[in-house]
């Protein structure tokens, strides 16, 4: 089990790396997180789970399913979350307070974990936040209660780049009961920058105080290629993107796999540092499924920009309105910041605009809410569409084919893509086809007459290899390359034999 001293310490990343490492050792591996809180979700067998467990399952080489994340909390406001239990929205639990909820969900957590333990050689469990939140311990169903039930050997990881790492590790360990202290088999220092000799004698003193060795010091590595679980990248927040790279761990990184060009002169120019395409993604408060844009971060010739103000749209080639957990409130947020006018001006200038899921709904004329699900109102009016919110959410994997697409998105014409739907509401064309037309069956996508505005319900466009090849004329490295790079990274930086010792048979 991977526990952390704080949120953002590196639990999800390390759990993913361990899933691939143990899978390469020949074990049948499954990931597990009892309760996740994230608006980044994926459609899997049985419904939806947090994206982190989805990627961990891919790293382990197993089919993702709802047992791997039995409880998913999707924030809708600062004080309210939608509760997804075993892949389905549970309205009764969503209305229930957190302290009362834990007892109701524990049976499903325990049952899911038992099934995975029975059917796999190794289960790599991810904790949440910190296991030492003394105000929450009595009702915590994600950390220590899971560790006890699984009799898990635990690693405790901390982000040393934040400062105070040794205090974080010692304080977390000290606040645990003695029986739980014994479950900690190693400390991991994550995101270390500098000479390793500078750490001495910290790990030695910490081991004298706790009896727990520091089993790994992981260097800072931003370019590993795995999407961030809950937030956007630090380099995007500062609008100073790093050079595009994928899966090359420090130090002495292995060469980037050769990129196969698709005959596009524009791509060749971009690789020489010219003709960079700037893609601005609107970053509203209830943004969802932002991890699907990870491949864009790694493409030569693409500069990704997160737009929180109208000025962030200026100079962009593409503007993307991503998914939203609460479309109407995020649309209101855009209007307060003048982003609605900036996006409309961008479209009026003939530049490319893409709306995905909630972003598609925003591009339309009208949002109707007869069942009081999210709230109605006016959209941006860039597509003549009407959306009506429903009580039941649509959650399903999809393979769909683009029809004839024109303008900015011509290269998608006739392309079959693999993705998923995860949205509330139905959308339809309200007006003449002279103004807009459907370009995908079953009300999944529409395009305006000029051809520069595209609305799409299907998530995963930028994770589909054929779509990326069509849009950029170049092949992307596959996820397996990312996972193998992460496994190689931990193999180099963990003390020899430690990872195997964690999975020896329990006495």
C-alpha positions in Angstrom: 0.0 0.0 0.0 1.2 3.5 -0.9 0.4 6.1 1.8 1.4 9.8 1.7 2.2 12.5 4.2 0.0 14.9 2.2 -2.1 15.1 -0.8 0.1 15.5 -3.9 3.0 13.6 -2.3 3.1 11.2 -5.3 0.9 8.3 -4.2 -0.9 7.9 -7.5 2.3 8.1 -9.5 4.2 5.6 -7.3 1.2 3.2 -7.2 1.1 3.3 -11.0 4.8 2.6 -11.3 4.6 -0.3 -8.9 1.7 -1.8 -10.8 3.9 -2.0 -13.9 7.0 -3.1 -12.0 5.2 -6.0 -10.4 3.4 -7.0 -13.6 6.8 -7.2 -15.4 7.9 -9.5 -12.6 5.2 -11.9 -13.8 2.6 -11.3 -11.1 -1.1 -10.8 -11.8 -1.6 -7.3 -10.4 -4.7 -5.1 -9.6 -4.9 -1.5 -8.3 -7.2 -0.4 -5.6 -8.3 2.8 -4.0 -11.3 2.6 -1.6 -12.5 6.2 -2.2 -11.2 8.7 -4.7 -12.2 12.3 -4.9 -11.8 13.6 -8.5 -13.7 14.9 -11.4 -11.3 13.0 -13.7 -13.1 9.7 -14.3 -13.1 6.9 -16.9 -15.7 4.6 -18.2 -14.9 1.0 -17.4 -16.6 -2.4 -16.9 -19.6 -1.6 -14.6 -19.6 2.2 -14.8 -17.0 4.9 -13.9 -14.0 5.0 -11.7 -11.3 7.6 -11.0 -8.8 8.1 -13.8 -5.8 7.2 -11.5 -7.1 3.6 -11.0 -7.9 3.4 -14.7 -4.2 4.2 -15.6 -3.0 1.9 -12.8 -5.0 -1.0 -14.3 -3.5 -0.3 -17.7 0.0 -0.3 -16.2 -0.8 -3.6 -14.5 -2.0 -5.0 -17.8 -5.5 -5.9 -16.6 -9.0 -4.7 -17.6 -10.2 -1.8 -15.4 -13.4 -2.3 -13.5 -15.4 -0.7 -10.7 -14.0 -2.9 -8.0 -10.7 -1.0 -8.3 -12.3 2.2 -7.0 -15.7 1.3 -5.4 -16.4 4.9 -4.2 -15.8 8.0 -6.3 -16.6 11.5 -5.1 -17.1 14.0 -7.8 -17.1 17.6 -6.4 -20.0 19.7 -7.6 -19.4 22.6 -5.2 -17.0 23.4 -2.3 -19.4 21.7 0.1 -21.1 19.1 -2.1 -20.0 16.0 -4.1 -21.8 13.5 -6.3 -21.2 10.0 -4.9 -20.5 7.2 -7.4 -20.8 3.8 -5.8 -19.5 0.8 -7.7 -19.7 2.8 -10.9 -23.2 4.3 -10.5 -24.4 7.6 -9.1 -26.0 7.0 -5.7 -28.3 9.9 -4.9 -29.0 8.8 -1.3 -25.3 8.8 -0.4 -24.8 12.0 -2.3 -27.3 13.7 0.1 -25.7 12.2 3.2 -23.0 13.9 5.3 -19.5 12.5 5.1 -19.4 11.3 8.8 -22.6 9.3 8.3 -21.6 8.0 4.9 -18.5 6.0 5.8 -20.4 3.3 7.6 -22.7 2.8 4.6 -19.9 2.5 2.0 -17.5 0.3 4.0 -19.3 -3.0 3.1 -18.8 -2.3 -0.6 -15.2 -1.3 -0.1 -14.4 -4.4 1.8 -16.2 -6.7 -0.6 -14.5 -5.1 -3.6 -11.1 -5.4 -2.0 -11.7 -9.1 -1.0 -12.6 -9.9 -4.6 -9.4 -8.4 -5.9 -7.3 -10.1 -3.2 -8.8 -13.4 -4.1 -8.3 -13.1 -7.9 -4.9 -11.5 -8.1 -1.3 -12.2 -6.8 -0.7 -8.6 -5.7 -3.0 -5.7 -5.1 -1.3 -2.3 -5.1 -3.4 -0.1 -2.9 -3.4 3.7 -2.9 -4.2 5.8 0.1 -5.7 9.3 0.2 -4.4 12.5 1.7 -2.6 11.5 4.9 -3.4 8.5 7.2 -2.6 10.7 10.2 -5.5 13.2 10.0 -6.5 12.8 13.7 -9.8 14.5 13.2 -10.8 12.0 10.5 -9.2 8.8 11.7 -12.4 7.3 13.3 -14.3 7.5 10.0 -11.5 7.0 7.5 -12.2 4.2 5.1 -9.3 4.9 2.7 -6.1 4.5 4.6 -5.6 2.6 7.8 -8.8 0.6 7.8 -8.0 -0.7 4.4 -4.4 -1.4 5.4 -5.5 -3.4 8.4 -8.1 -5.4 6.4 -5.6 -6.3 3.7 -2.7 -6.7 6.1 -0.8 -4.5 3.7 2.8 -3.7 3.9 3.0 0.1 3.5 5.3 2.7 2.0 5.0 6.3 3.2 5.9 8.8 0.5 6.5 12.5 0.9 7.2 15.4 -1.4 10.7 16.7 -0.4 10.5 19.6 -2.8 7.9 21.3 -0.5 10.3 21.3 2.4 9.9 19.7 5.8 10.0 16.2 4.5 11.6 14.6 7.5 9.1 16.3 9.8 6.3 15.1 7.6 7.5 11.6 7.7 8.2 11.5 11.4 5.0 13.3 12.4 2.8 11.1 10.3 4.5 7.9 11.7 4.3 9.3 15.3 0.5 10.0 15.1 -0.2 6.4 14.1 -1.1 3.7 16.7 1.8 1.3 17.4 0.2 -1.5 15.4 -0.2 0.8 12.4 3.4 2.1 12.8 4.6 -1.4 12.3 2.8 -1.5 8.9 5.2 1.2 7.6 8.0 -0.7 5.9 9.8 2.1 4.2 9.9 5.9 3.7 10.1 7.3 0.1 11.5 10.8 -0.6 9.9 12.0 -3.8 10.8 15.0 -6.1 14.3 15.4 -4.8 16.5 18.1 -6.5 20.2 18.3 -5.8 23.1 16.1 -4.6 22.0 13.0 -2.7 24.8 13.6 -0.2 23.0 16.7 1.1 20.4 14.4 2.7 22.8 12.9 5.2 22.4 12.3 8.0 18.6 12.8 7.8 17.5 9.3 6.7 19.8 7.7 9.3 18.5 9.8 12.2 14.9 9.2 11.0 15.5 5.5 11.1 16.9 5.7 14.6 13.7 7.5 15.7 11.2 5.2 14.0 13.0 2.0 13.0 11.8 2.6 9.4 14.4 2.9 6.6 14.3 5.3 3.8 14.1 2.9 0.9 14.1 5.3 -2.1 15.0 8.8 -3.0 13.2 9.7 -6.3 14.6 12.6 -8.3 12.3 15.3 -9.6 10.9 14.1 -12.9 8.1 16.2 -14.5 8.3 14.6 -17.9 7.2 11.1 -17.0 4.1 11.3 -19.2 1.4 10.3 -16.7 -1.5 12.7 -16.3 -1.8 14.6 -13.1 -4.8 13.2 -11.1 -6.3 16.3 -9.6 -4.7 19.4 -11.0 -2.9 21.0 -13.8 0.8 21.1 -14.3 2.9 23.7 -12.4 4.6 24.8 -15.6 1.2 25.5 -17.1 0.1 27.6 -14.1 3.1 29.8 -14.7 2.5 29.7 -18.5 6.1 28.5 -18.9 5.7 25.0 -20.5 8.7 22.7 -20.5 10.0 21.3 -23.8 7.7 18.4 -25.0 9.1 15.1 -23.8 7.5 11.7 -22.9 8.7 9.0 -20.7 12.4 10.0 -20.3 13.5 9.7 -16.6 16.5 11.5 -15.1 19.4 11.0 -14.8 20.8 9.8 -18.1 17.4 9.6 -19.8 17.0 7.0 -22.5 16.4 8.4 -26.0 12.9 9.4 -27.0 11.3 6.8 -29.3 11.6 7.8 -32.9 8.6 9.8 -34.0 7.2 8.7 -37.4 6.2 11.6 -39.5 3.0 11.5 -41.6 4.3 13.5 -44.5 3.3 16.9 -43.1 5.7 19.7 -43.9 4.2 21.7 -41.0 5.1 19.0 -38.5 8.7 18.9 -39.7 8.9 22.7 -39.3 7.4 22.5 -35.8 10.1 20.0 -34.8 12.7 22.6 -35.6 11.0 25.0 -33.2 9.0 26.9 -35.8 5.3 27.0 -36.5 4.3 26.1 -33.0 0.6 25.6 -32.5 -0.8 27.2 -29.3 -3.7 25.4 -27.8 -5.6 27.2 -25.0 -7.8 25.1 -22.8 -10.3 27.0 -20.6 -9.7 26.0 -17.0 -12.9 26.5 -15.2 -13.5 25.6 -11.5 -15.4 22.4 -12.2 -13.3 21.1 -15.0 -13.4 17.4 -15.6 -11.5 14.8 -17.5 -8.6 17.1 -18.1 -6.2 14.1 -18.1 -7.4 13.4 -21.7 -5.2 16.3 -22.8 -2.0 14.8 -21.6 -0.9 13.6 -25.1 -1.0 17.3 -26.3 1.6 18.2 -23.7 4.0 15.7 -25.2 3.6 16.6 -28.9 6.4 18.4 -30.7 5.0 21.6 -32.1 2.2 22.0 -29.6 2.2 24.6 -26.8 -0.5 24.0 -24.2 -1.9 27.0 -22.3 -4.5 26.9 -19.5 -6.8 29.9 -19.9 -8.3 31.5 -16.8 -8.7 35.0 -18.2 -9.6 36.5 -21.5 -6.0 37.5 -22.2 -5.0 33.8 -22.0 -7.0 33.3 -25.2 -5.1 35.9 -27.1 -2.8 34.5 -29.8 -4.1 31.0 -29.5 -4.6 28.9 -32.6 -7.1 26.5 -31.0 -9.4 27.1 -28.0 -10.8 24.1 -26.2 -13.7 24.1 -23.8 -13.2 20.8 -21.9 -15.6 18.8 -19.8 -17.3 20.2 -16.8 -18.9 18.7 -13.7 -21.3 21.6 -13.5 -21.9 23.2 -16.9 -24.1 26.1 -15.9 -21.9 27.4 -13.0 -18.7 27.1 -15.1 -20.4 29.0 -17.9 -21.3 31.7 -15.4 -17.7 31.8 -14.2 -16.5 32.3 -17.9 -18.8 35.3 -18.2 -17.6 37.0 -15.1 -14.0 36.7 -16.4 -14.9 37.8 -20.0 -13.9 34.4 -21.4 -17.2 34.1 -23.1 -16.5 37.2 -25.2 -12.9 36.1 -25.8 -14.0 32.7 -27.1 -16.7 34.2 -29.3 -14.2 36.7 -30.8 -11.8 33.8 -31.4 -14.5 32.0 -33.3 -15.6 35.1 -35.2 -12.1 35.5 -36.5 -12.4 32.0 -38.1 -10.0 30.3 -35.6 -10.6 26.8 -34.3 -12.9 26.1 -31.3 -13.5 22.7 -29.9 -16.1 21.9 -27.1 -16.0 18.5 -25.5 -18.9 17.2 -23.4 -19.8 20.1 -21.0 -17.8 22.3 -23.4 -20.1 21.2 -26.2 -23.2 22.1 -24.1 -21.7 25.6 -23.5 -21.2 26.2 -27.2 -25.0 25.8 -27.8 -27.8 28.4 -27.5 -29.8 27.1 -24.6 -29.5 25.0 -21.4 -32.8 23.6 -20.1 -33.1 22.1 -16.6 -36.7 21.0 -16.0 -35.6 18.5 -13.3 -33.4 21.0 -11.4 -30.2 19.1 -12.0 -27.6 21.8 -12.8 -29.5 25.0 -13.7 -30.6 26.4 -17.1 -29.7 29.5 -19.0 -28.1 30.7 -22.3 -25.1 29.2 -23.9 -22.4 30.9 -26.0 -24.6 30.6 -29.1 -21.7 29.4 -31.3 -23.7 26.3 -32.3 -27.5 26.3 -32.7 -27.9 23.5 -30.1 -30.3 22.9 -27.2 -29.3 20.8 -24.2 -31.8 19.5 -21.7 -30.3 18.0 -18.4 -31.7 14.7 -17.2 -31.8 12.9 -13.9 -29.9 9.9 -15.2 -26.3 10.3 -16.4 -25.0 8.7 -19.7 -21.9 6.6 -19.0 -20.7 4.3 -21.7 -17.6 3.5 -23.9 -18.1 4.4 -27.5 -16.6 3.8 -30.9 -17.9 6.4 -33.4 -17.2 7.6 -36.9 -16.9 11.1 -38.1 -18.9 12.0 -41.3 -17.8 14.7 -43.7 -16.0 17.4 -41.7 -14.9 20.7 -43.1 -12.8 23.7 -42.3 -10.3 23.5 -39.4 -11.2 19.9 -38.6 -11.2 18.5 -42.2 -8.6 15.8 -41.4 -11.1 14.0 -39.1 -13.4 13.2 -42.0 -14.4 9.6 -42.1 -12.3 8.7 -39.1 -13.4 6.0 -36.6 -12.3 6.9 -33.1 -12.5 5.1 -29.7 -13.6 7.0 -26.6 -16.3 7.3 -24.0 -19.4 9.3 -23.0 -19.9 10.5 -19.4 -22.4 13.3 -19.3 -25.7 14.5 -18.0 -28.2 15.7 -20.6 -29.3 15.3 -24.2 -28.5 17.7 -27.0 -30.1 18.4 -30.3 -29.9 20.8 -33.3 -32.3 23.7 -32.9 -32.3 25.5 -36.2 -31.4 25.2 -39.9 -28.7 23.0 -41.1 -27.4 26.0 -43.0 -26.1 27.2 -39.6 -24.7 23.9 -38.4 -25.0 20.2 -39.1 -24.3 16.9 -37.3 -21.1 15.2 -38.2 -21.4 12.0 -36.1 -24.3 9.7 -35.6 -26.5 9.5 -32.5 -26.2 13.2 -31.6 -22.5 13.0 -30.7 -21.0 15.9 -32.7 -21.9 19.0 -34.6 -20.0 21.6 -36.7 -20.9 25.2 -37.7 -21.2 26.3 -41.3 -17.9 28.0 -41.4 -16.2 24.8 -40.2 -14.1 26.2 -37.4 -16.4 25.4 -34.4 -16.8 21.7 -33.4 -18.8 20.3 -30.5 -18.2 16.7 -29.5 -19.7 14.6 -26.7 -17.0 11.9 -27.1 -14.1 12.1 -24.6 -10.7 10.7 -25.6 -10.2 12.3 -29.0 -6.6 13.2 -28.2 -5.9 9.7 -26.8 -6.9 8.0 -30.0 -3.8 7.3 -32.1 -5.7 7.6 -35.5 -7.1 11.0 -34.4 -3.7 12.3 -33.3 -2.2 11.2 -36.6 -4.9 12.9 -38.6 -4.7 16.2 -36.7 -0.9 16.4 -36.4 0.5 14.0 -39.0 2.6 12.3 -36.4 2.4 9.1 -34.2 2.3 9.4 -30.4 4.2 7.2 -28.0 1.8 4.6 -26.5 0.9 4.4 -22.8 3.0 1.2 -22.4 6.1 3.3 -23.1 5.1 5.7 -20.3 4.5 2.8 -17.8 7.7 1.1 -18.7 9.7 4.3 -18.2 8.1 4.7 -14.7 8.9 1.1 -13.8 12.5 1.5 -14.9 12.7 4.7 -12.8 11.6 3.0 -9.5 13.8 0.0 -10.3 16.8 2.3 -10.5 16.1 4.4 -7.4 14.7 1.8 -4.9 17.1 -0.1 -2.7 17.8 -3.5 -4.3 15.4 -6.2 -3.1 13.0 -3.8 -1.3 10.1 -4.2 -3.8 10.2 -8.0 -3.7 10.4 -8.0 0.1 7.1 -6.1 0.3 5.2 -8.9 -1.4 6.6 -11.9 0.4 3.9 -14.3 1.7 2.4 -13.1 4.9 3.2 -15.3 7.9 
